[in-house]
Structure formats: structure tokens, C-alpha cells
Amino acid sequence: MKKIIGLLAILVLTAAFTTATLYPIDGYEYTGIKRLKRLELIKSGELKDGTTLPPGAMKSYLDIQLNLFERHQDSLSQFMTIDPAFQEEINGLFRGLDRSYSLAIIDFTDPKNTRYAERNSSAGYQPGSVGKLAVLVGLFDQLAKIYPDSFDDRIALLKSKVVKSGPWGLTDVHTIPIYNMETKKLVKRQVIPSDEFSLFEWADHMLSVSNNGAASIVWRETLLMAAFGKDYPTLTQEQADAYFKNTPKQQITDLGNDVVNLPLRELGITHDEWRLGTFFTRGANPYVGAKGGSTGSPIGLMKFLVQLEQGNIIDAKSSLEMKRLMYMTDRRIRYAQSPALKEAAVYFKSGSLYKCDRSKGEGCGKYMGNVQNFMNSVAIIEHPDNHCYMVVLMTNVLRKNSATDHMNLASSIDKIIRK
């Protein structure tokens, strides 16, 4: 009977997303994310601009599913208990390497019989842009509070609510894709104060190209959702500005910290396993302060991935939508760049942070810090032959661009999973 109920729940979940046009690549009608319209035209052959999408980036809306939904009532310990044989294979990848390489991995090729392995999994790292996933969780948590009984209304708000960057989007070297629907031209540039996009588009900019300005704006709007509750959908720019002008900064800081961290605690992710303490751009500093610092660990982020696949982050529909937003239809980098993953669907977030001390007389540069050199990869991999797994890889290898290490480890891990 339990199995039948689980199957019915899956059918209901799938039916809820049956639409005339599909997502992600063909999801413009559903989301209003204009870059998806461009990708749809490229895929159909109507637009030719030299962009090449890997086969694994071609999934449609209904192709994306929650792989562990049938096990949504299972505890985290049932997924995160070490499999000795699998652990021995994973250990072999790190022989001769120091403890600055940390990892957690679950093979769920057979969802009923998953395998787990780890390495230094509780070590804390500066999460960098991986922390944007916490902002995503906070956003969907607040949407559920505003519209507890209607997921359709949550999606409608994401699509229709247009907000302005202002100084919050400044400054970030990452560009955003701006697609002109009439001229069919794409421009990539940094966020400017006058930029206006829907919540859906800002969230997409935050994840698909990891724009820091977009992350601060999504976090700002999540904070405003918590502050105004059911009045948020009609909130004006003037009202938002007045809130930040007239509310004590410490009060704003506390609320901003809560909206991205308390949902993680509800998932059983501890303060030391994953927290976010600072906005992603300096433009936010006059309005909200830092609190508690930021850290992440493989075990904390793996708890997130497992519960995402179970459908237990907020609810099943929210989990599925968050997974869709993580789907890589833009340029693949670092771990996701591995040639072994070309055919695979990749749901991915990467983050890095480096710091140089040039007084040491050592070589030091971009992604090659000699004081700290964090690089983190969070990925769900789904191959067409149904070999599926999720991995969190976090490193702090000084004076070396670890992107190649991440890519090579991805190929080696993939070989172990698929042998």
C-alpha cells in the first residue's frame, strides 16, 4: 500500500507541471526567463549564433524529476552510511593528496540501494557562490509562507514580480545575459542600478551565470517577503526603499540572516555544516550588515542534495523547481566541464574565493591564492543509461587553479560509478 501511495504522489506531482510549453530550455512561456527563448531557438535551428549546447543540456521540463521521491520518508542516515567497498574505491582517488580535498558522494543509480562515501566531510570551507543555494532555499521558503495553499501563485509571483537592482547589484565582475526578443541579439554585461528583471530572471542570473549582484537582489527580496508577508506581492519600490531607510540596520541584518539560515536548520543542517553570513555585493553594505560568517562542508551540502531529491525542501514541488533552476544550460565549468559528463544532465553550482599575500614573493593570481584558495563544486549527475549520483567536492589547494583538479576528479569519479 505504501508503494502505491508513493506512486500516486509521483503521478500527481508530474501532472501538476504538465504545460503546453516545456522547461528548462523550452520554458520561456512558463518562467518568462528570456535567455531560455534564445536557447529554444538555437535548439530548433531557427537561430544560429555559434552556441553549442552539450547533449546533456537538452532535457525538457517534464524530463526533470526527483530521483529519491519514493524514499521521501527515509532519514538522512539511511543515505549517508558509508559503503565500505565504495569508500575504498573513492579513497584510491586521493592517495598522495593532503586533507585540503574534502568530498561526499552518493551513488543512487539504484534508488533503493544507494551507496555513500566521504572524505574529510565535516571540514568547513568558505562556500563562495555555493552559498547562493541557501538564498534559493530561503526564496522558496518565503514563497510558501505567502502562498501556503497555491504553488501556481508562487510561480506566478516569480514570473510577474519585476524588481530593480539599485545599488544592491553592485559590484560584480560576472556578467548577465540580456536577450532582446525583437532583435534576437544577446548582450552580456555587468548589472547596473537601472536593471529590472522578474524574480525568476534574477534567480536564473544568480545560478546560471553565478552573478553576485543577482544573488544579493534575490536575497534582498527574500528579506522583504519576510518583512511584509502577504503584502509583498503589491510592495512598491517606494515602500521597499522606505523600509530600508527607516528600519534599524541591526533589525534588517538579523532578519536577513534568518531568512537564509533558518530553513537550513529545519533541514537538519547545523550552523557549522552550512551557514551564510554576508551578502554577495558591496552595494548591500549600507543597508544590511554581516553576521556569523559563512561556511560550508561536504556533509552539510550533501544533506541539502539528498533532501532536494527526496522532495523534502519546503515541499516536493518547490524541490523540483529548485532542481530545474540548477540545471546547467549555460557554459559548464570546473567539475561540470569534464568530458565524461557531456551526455549527462548536470545540476550544478560552483563557488570559489581566493586571497593573495604578494609580500611573500610567491606566485599568486586569480583562483591561485597563496593565503586561501577555496574552490567548491556541488553536482547532481544523471546519465542517459541511468547511472546517477550526487557529489560535493570542496578544496583549498594553495597557489594552484583547482579547476583542472575538479574536472579530472569528475572524470575519475564518473569512471568508478559507471564501471
C-alpha positions as CSV (number, residue, x, y, z in Angstrom):
1,M,0.0,0.0,0.0
2,K,2.9,2.4,0.8
3,K,4.4,1.8,-2.6
4,I,1.1,2.5,-4.3
5,I,0.6,5.8,-2.4
6,G,4.1,6.8,-3.3
7,L,3.4,6.1,-7.0
8,L,0.2,8.1,-6.9
9,A,2.1,11.0,-5.3
10,I,4.6,11.0,-8.1
11,L,1.9,10.9,-10.8
12,V,0.1,13.9,-9.1
13,L,3.4,15.8,-8.9
14,T,4.2,15.2,-12.5
15,A,0.7,16.1,-13.7
16,A,0.9,19.4,-11.8
17,F,3.7,20.5,-14.2
18,T,2.1,19.4,-17.5
19,T,2.0,22.5,-19.6
20,A,1.9,23.4,-23.3
21,T,5.5,24.6,-23.4
22,L,8.3,22.9,-21.5
23,Y,11.2,23.9,-19.4
24,P,14.1,24.4,-18.9
25,I,15.4,25.1,-22.5
26,D,11.9,25.4,-23.8
27,G,10.5,27.1,-20.7
28,Y,10.2,30.7,-21.7
29,E,6.4,30.7,-21.6
30,Y,6.4,29.1,-18.1
31,T,9.1,31.2,-16.5
32,G,9.5,34.4,-18.5
33,I,13.3,33.8,-18.5
34,K,14.2,35.3,-21.8
35,R,17.6,33.6,-22.2
36,L,15.6,30.3,-22.4
37,K,13.8,31.6,-25.5
38,R,17.1,32.1,-27.2
39,L,18.2,28.5,-26.3
40,E,14.9,27.2,-27.6
41,L,15.6,28.9,-30.9
42,I,19.1,27.6,-31.1
43,K,17.9,24.0,-30.3
44,S,15.3,24.3,-33.1
45,G,17.8,25.6,-35.6
46,E,15.9,28.9,-36.1
47,L,18.7,30.9,-34.5
48,K,22.3,30.2,-35.5
49,D,25.0,32.1,-33.5
50,G,27.7,29.6,-32.9
51,T,26.5,28.5,-29.5
52,T,26.9,24.7,-29.0
53,L,24.9,23.0,-26.2
54,P,26.1,19.6,-24.9
55,P,23.7,16.8,-25.4
56,G,23.1,16.6,-21.6
57,A,21.7,20.2,-21.6
58,M,18.7,19.2,-23.8
59,K,16.3,18.0,-21.2
60,S,12.8,19.4,-21.1
61,Y,10.6,20.4,-18.2
62,L,9.0,17.1,-17.7
63,D,12.2,15.1,-18.1
64,I,13.5,16.5,-14.8
65,Q,12.3,14.6,-11.8
66,L,13.1,13.9,-8.2
67,N,15.1,10.7,-8.1
68,L,14.5,9.8,-4.5
69,F,10.9,10.9,-4.1
70,E,9.7,7.4,-3.4
71,R,12.0,7.5,-0.4
72,H,10.9,10.9,0.9
73,Q,10.2,9.5,4.4
74,D,13.6,7.9,4.8
75,S,16.1,9.5,7.2
76,L,19.4,11.1,6.1
77,S,21.3,8.4,7.9
78,Q,19.8,5.8,5.6
79,F,21.5,7.6,2.7
80,M,24.7,8.7,4.4
81,T,26.1,5.5,5.9
82,I,29.4,4.5,4.4
83,D,29.5,1.6,2.0
84,P,32.9,0.0,2.7
85,A,33.7,-1.2,-0.9
86,F,32.6,2.1,-2.4
87,Q,34.6,4.0,0.2
88,E,37.7,2.0,-0.7
89,E,37.3,2.9,-4.4
90,I,36.9,6.6,-3.6
91,N,39.9,6.6,-1.2
92,G,42.0,5.5,-4.1
93,L,41.4,8.8,-5.9
94,F,43.1,10.8,-3.2
95,R,46.2,8.8,-2.4
96,G,49.1,11.2,-2.0
97,L,46.8,14.3,-1.7
98,D,46.6,16.3,1.5
99,R,43.5,16.9,3.6
100,S,42.6,20.1,1.7
101,Y,40.5,17.8,-0.5
102,S,37.1,17.1,1.0
103,L,34.2,15.1,-0.6
104,A,30.8,13.5,0.0
105,I,29.2,11.3,-2.7
106,I,26.1,9.2,-3.1
107,D,25.5,6.8,-6.0
108,F,21.8,6.5,-6.5
109,T,21.9,4.6,-9.8
110,D,19.6,2.1,-7.9
111,P,17.5,4.5,-5.7
112,K,16.5,1.6,-3.4
113,N,20.1,0.7,-2.8
114,T,22.2,3.8,-2.6
115,R,26.0,3.9,-1.8
116,Y,27.8,6.6,0.2
117,A,31.4,7.5,0.6
118,E,33.2,10.6,2.0
119,R,36.5,12.2,2.7
120,N,37.0,14.8,5.5
121,S,33.3,15.6,5.0
122,S,32.8,17.7,8.1
123,A,35.6,20.2,7.3
124,G,34.5,23.7,6.9
125,Y,35.2,25.8,3.8
126,Q,34.3,29.3,2.7
127,P,31.4,28.3,0.4
128,G,31.7,31.2,-2.1
129,S,29.0,31.1,-4.7
130,V,27.7,27.7,-3.5
131,G,26.1,29.8,-0.8
132,K,23.6,31.0,-3.4
133,L,21.8,27.7,-3.0
134,A,20.9,28.8,0.6
135,V,19.4,32.0,-0.9
136,L,17.4,29.8,-3.3
137,V,16.1,27.8,-0.4
138,G,15.2,31.0,1.5
139,L,13.3,32.3,-1.5
140,F,11.1,29.3,-1.9
141,D,10.6,29.1,1.9
142,Q,9.2,32.7,1.8
143,L,7.1,32.0,-1.3
144,A,5.5,29.1,0.6
145,K,4.7,31.3,3.5
146,I,3.0,33.9,1.3
147,Y,1.0,31.4,-0.7
148,P,0.8,28.3,1.5
149,D,-2.0,26.7,-0.5
150,S,-1.1,27.5,-4.1
151,F,2.1,26.6,-5.8
152,D,0.8,28.1,-9.0
153,D,0.5,31.5,-7.3
154,R,4.2,31.2,-6.2
155,I,5.3,30.6,-9.7
156,A,3.1,33.5,-11.0
157,L,4.8,35.8,-8.5
158,L,8.2,34.7,-9.6
159,K,7.3,35.4,-13.2
160,S,5.4,38.7,-12.8
161,K,7.1,40.5,-9.9
162,V,9.7,42.8,-11.5
163,V,12.2,44.4,-9.2
164,K,15.0,46.9,-9.8
165,S,18.7,46.3,-9.0
166,G,19.5,49.7,-7.5
167,P,22.9,49.7,-5.7
168,W,22.4,46.2,-4.4
169,G,23.6,44.7,-7.6
170,L,26.9,46.5,-7.5
171,T,29.6,45.4,-8.0
172,D,30.4,42.1,-9.7
173,V,32.7,41.1,-12.5
174,H,30.4,38.4,-13.6
175,T,28.1,39.4,-16.5
176,I,24.5,38.6,-17.1
177,P,22.9,37.5,-20.4
178,I,20.4,40.1,-21.7
179,Y,18.4,38.8,-24.7
180,N,16.5,41.1,-26.9
181,M,13.3,39.3,-28.0
182,E,12.8,41.6,-31.0
183,T,16.3,41.8,-32.5
184,K,17.3,38.3,-31.2
185,K,20.6,39.7,-30.1
186,L,22.3,38.7,-26.9
187,V,24.4,41.1,-24.8
188,K,26.5,40.1,-21.8
189,R,27.4,42.8,-19.3
190,Q,27.6,43.6,-15.6
191,V,24.5,44.5,-13.6
192,I,23.8,48.2,-13.5
193,P,21.5,50.1,-11.0
194,S,18.7,50.6,-13.5
195,D,18.4,46.9,-14.4
196,E,14.9,45.5,-13.9
197,F,14.1,41.8,-14.1
198,S,11.5,39.4,-12.7
199,L,12.3,37.4,-9.6
200,F,12.5,34.3,-11.9
201,E,15.1,36.0,-14.1
202,W,17.1,37.3,-11.1
203,A,17.2,33.8,-9.7
204,D,18.3,32.5,-13.0
205,H,21.1,35.1,-13.2
206,M,22.1,34.1,-9.7
207,L,22.5,30.4,-10.6
208,S,23.1,30.0,-14.4
209,V,26.0,32.6,-14.5
210,S,26.5,32.9,-10.8
211,N,26.1,36.6,-10.8
212,N,26.7,38.1,-7.3
213,G,24.6,41.1,-7.9
214,A,21.6,38.9,-8.7
215,A,22.2,36.9,-5.6
216,S,22.1,40.0,-3.4
217,I,18.9,41.1,-5.1
218,V,17.2,37.8,-4.7
219,W,18.3,37.7,-1.0
220,R,17.0,41.3,-0.6
221,E,13.6,40.3,-2.0
222,T,13.5,37.2,0.2
223,L,14.1,39.5,3.2
224,L,11.3,41.8,2.1
225,M,9.0,38.9,1.7
226,A,9.6,38.0,5.4
227,A,9.2,41.6,6.4
228,F,5.9,42.3,4.5
229,G,4.4,38.8,4.3
230,K,1.2,38.7,2.3
231,D,1.6,42.4,1.4
232,Y,4.8,41.7,-0.5
233,P,3.2,40.9,-3.9
234,T,1.9,44.5,-4.1
235,L,5.0,46.1,-2.5
236,T,6.2,49.2,-4.4
237,Q,9.7,50.4,-4.9
238,E,9.0,53.4,-2.7
239,Q,7.7,51.2,0.2
240,A,10.8,49.0,-0.1
241,D,13.1,52.0,-0.1
242,A,11.3,53.4,3.0
243,Y,11.7,50.1,4.8
244,F,15.5,50.0,4.4
245,K,15.7,53.8,5.2
246,N,13.6,53.7,8.4
247,T,14.2,50.2,9.9
248,P,17.2,49.8,12.2
249,K,20.1,48.2,10.4
250,Q,20.6,45.5,13.1
251,Q,17.0,44.5,12.7
252,I,17.4,44.2,9.0
253,T,20.6,42.2,9.5
254,D,19.0,39.8,11.9
255,L,16.1,39.2,9.6
256,G,18.3,38.8,6.5
257,N,20.4,36.3,8.3
258,D,17.3,34.3,9.5
259,V,15.7,34.0,6.1
260,V,18.6,32.1,4.5
261,N,19.8,30.2,7.6
262,L,16.7,29.0,9.5
263,P,15.4,27.0,6.6
264,L,18.8,25.1,6.6
265,R,18.4,24.3,10.3
266,E,14.9,22.9,9.6
267,L,16.6,20.5,7.2
268,G,18.9,19.2,9.9
269,I,21.9,21.1,8.6
270,T,23.8,22.6,11.6
271,H,25.3,26.0,12.0
272,D,28.8,24.6,11.5
273,E,27.8,22.5,8.5
274,W,26.5,25.3,6.3
275,R,25.6,28.9,7.0
276,L,25.6,32.2,5.1
277,G,26.5,35.4,6.8
278,T,27.4,38.1,4.2
279,F,25.6,39.5,1.2
280,F,27.4,38.9,-2.1
281,T,28.0,42.6,-3.2
282,R,29.3,45.7,-1.5
283,G,26.2,47.6,-2.7
284,A,24.2,45.9,0.0
285,N,26.5,47.0,2.8
286,P,24.8,50.3,3.6
287,Y,21.5,48.5,4.3
288,V,22.4,45.2,5.9
289,G,25.4,44.0,7.9
290,A,27.4,40.8,8.1
291,K,26.5,38.2,10.8
292,G,28.1,34.9,11.8
293,G,30.4,34.4,8.8
294,S,29.9,31.9,6.0
295,T,30.9,28.3,5.9
296,G,30.1,25.1,4.1
297,S,31.0,21.5,4.4
298,P,30.5,18.4,2.2
299,I,28.3,16.8,4.7
300,G,26.1,19.9,5.1
301,L,25.7,20.4,1.3
302,M,25.1,16.7,0.8
303,K,22.2,16.9,3.3
304,F,20.8,19.6,1.0
305,L,21.1,17.5,-2.1
306,V,19.6,14.4,-0.6
307,Q,16.5,16.2,0.6
308,L,16.2,18.1,-2.7
309,E,16.0,14.7,-4.5
310,Q,13.5,13.5,-1.8
311,G,11.3,16.5,-2.3
312,N,11.7,17.5,1.3
313,I,13.0,21.0,0.9
314,I,9.8,23.1,1.6
315,D,7.7,20.6,-0.4
316,A,8.0,18.4,-3.4
317,K,7.0,21.0,-6.0
318,S,9.4,23.6,-4.6
319,S,12.2,21.0,-4.5
320,L,11.6,20.1,-8.2
321,E,11.6,23.8,-9.2
322,M,14.8,24.4,-7.4
323,K,16.4,21.4,-9.1
324,R,15.3,22.8,-12.5
325,L,16.9,26.1,-11.7
326,M,20.2,24.3,-11.0
327,Y,20.1,22.5,-14.4
328,M,23.1,23.5,-16.5
329,T,22.0,25.0,-19.8
330,D,24.8,27.6,-19.7
331,R,28.6,27.1,-20.1
332,R,29.9,24.2,-18.0
333,I,32.9,24.9,-15.8
334,R,35.2,23.2,-13.3
335,Y,33.7,19.8,-12.2
336,A,30.9,20.1,-14.8
337,Q,33.4,20.6,-17.6
338,S,34.6,17.0,-17.5
339,P,34.3,15.4,-21.0
340,A,32.9,12.3,-19.3
341,L,29.7,14.3,-18.4
342,K,29.0,15.6,-22.0
343,E,26.0,13.3,-22.4
344,A,24.8,13.7,-18.8
345,A,22.3,16.1,-17.4
346,V,24.2,18.2,-14.8
347,Y,22.5,20.1,-11.9
348,F,25.4,22.2,-10.7
349,K,26.7,25.1,-8.6
350,S,30.3,26.1,-8.2
351,G,31.9,28.6,-5.9
352,S,35.4,30.0,-5.2
353,L,37.2,32.5,-3.1
354,Y,40.9,33.2,-3.1
355,K,43.2,35.6,-1.2
356,C,46.8,36.6,-2.1
357,D,49.7,37.9,0.0
358,R,52.2,39.2,-2.5
359,S,54.6,40.2,0.2
360,K,55.7,36.5,0.3
361,G,57.3,36.8,-3.1
362,E,55.3,33.8,-4.3
363,G,53.3,33.5,-7.5
364,C,49.7,34.3,-6.8
365,G,46.8,35.2,-9.0
366,K,43.2,34.6,-10.0
367,Y,42.0,31.3,-8.5
368,M,45.6,30.7,-7.3
369,G,45.6,32.3,-3.9
370,N,48.5,31.7,-1.5
371,V,46.6,32.5,1.7
372,Q,43.4,30.8,0.8
373,N,42.2,29.3,-2.4
374,F,38.7,27.8,-2.0
375,M,37.0,26.0,-4.9
376,N,33.8,24.1,-4.4
377,S,31.6,22.0,-6.6
378,V,28.0,20.7,-5.9
379,A,26.6,18.5,-8.6
380,I,23.9,16.0,-9.4
381,I,24.8,13.9,-12.4
382,E,22.2,11.9,-14.5
383,H,23.5,9.8,-17.4
384,P,21.2,8.6,-20.2
385,D,22.0,5.0,-19.2
386,N,20.5,5.8,-15.7
387,H,23.8,5.9,-13.8
388,C,23.1,8.7,-11.4
389,Y,25.0,10.2,-8.4
390,M,25.5,13.4,-6.5
391,V,28.8,14.8,-5.2
392,V,30.1,17.7,-3.2
393,L,33.8,18.4,-3.7
394,M,35.5,21.2,-1.7
395,T,39.1,22.1,-1.9
396,N,41.6,24.7,-0.6
397,V,44.8,23.9,-2.5
398,L,47.1,27.0,-2.4
399,R,48.9,28.5,-5.3
400,K,47.1,26.3,-7.9
401,N,44.0,26.8,-10.0
402,S,42.0,23.7,-8.9
403,A,39.5,23.9,-11.8
404,T,41.5,21.2,-13.6
405,D,41.7,19.0,-10.4
406,H,37.9,19.2,-10.1
407,M,37.4,18.3,-13.8
408,N,39.8,15.4,-13.6
409,L,38.3,14.1,-10.3
410,A,34.9,14.3,-12.0
411,S,36.1,12.0,-14.8
412,S,37.7,9.6,-12.3
413,I,34.6,9.5,-10.1
414,D,32.4,9.0,-13.1
415,K,34.5,6.1,-14.2
416,I,34.1,4.4,-10.8
417,I,30.3,4.9,-10.8
418,R,29.8,3.6,-14.3
419,K,32.3,0.7,-14.4
